[in-house]
Amino acid sequence: MDEAPVEGSLWKYSIGKGSFFSSKNWKERWFVLNGESLTYLAKRGDARPKGEVPLKAVSRLWHAVSTDIHPAATDPSSHYFCISFKDPETGVLHMLLMRARNDVERASWTDGFVRFCPALMLREMNAEEELDDEVEAEGGLDTRRGRAHHA
């Protein structure tokens, strides 16, 4: 029996492409998490995804995030969570920082990741040392981009 996907609106940390003066901001996106991938669209019902991360590329999940994990997680009252994944096209390690509206929504998403990726390792807010080990093993981490590839 297929498990129901997790879907809904989340805020995604984004850095604009292109110029040296690219903006860094939060963008609301419609996300869908299923047994194959995490996909996000500009808005619900869009036919073409803005981005997709295959779940087999996801290596870590943090169910709570501070600036120790991601430099953009600056508001302690926000409901951040984060994944790290290797871009299947380039092999570059990325972090995708997301923000839910409340703790219940964040728990729904992180539980979904655990349900669809049972081998995924949960990390606490103070997991900076473990992230350093992963970055060293992967040869660097790019927190500038929040997506693997475009569909």
Steps between C-alpha positions, in 0.01 A plus 500: 500500500636843401534752779326834466732786406563796727413824325447860585641848509847560645748786489825415322822694546616617161795677347441651160696379202735692286643830605735581783215695660254210506239529772474268798148454624218268598255386233173325567469184290262206474689181598415135437692221676438145379694176490716620209574869547442837661356725231410865526291726282450877488140440607256214550371356175792610283584244234875559500709465816750771596726230642527140607725309737506121457470339844784262423726810487397620850764421759390692810195650665503752781159535665605823672756744366703790636778707347739223607347290222402763241599870506151616391323338799515820701159511672485265800118515500474368141418141418802412286606161373768414252626224273837446339528324169744436221402647163461197271628701202803675650580300813502824706367474855214748569281599792133584460368708789122505541265668747157374604224712651508317834649203685215267397561566129877465544448165676274383217774571245788353702290192581432469126871501423559230761206297364619519138874474586524264797880498488518878520688622807331763716724772632440737788568873504848446641612272216762743367782252564321229304435743213869590498584129467255464209632812326858381537408158362314657206765758420296810583147622543311751289233678703447752219253290304190337643422259219654214313369529148209635304241273350 
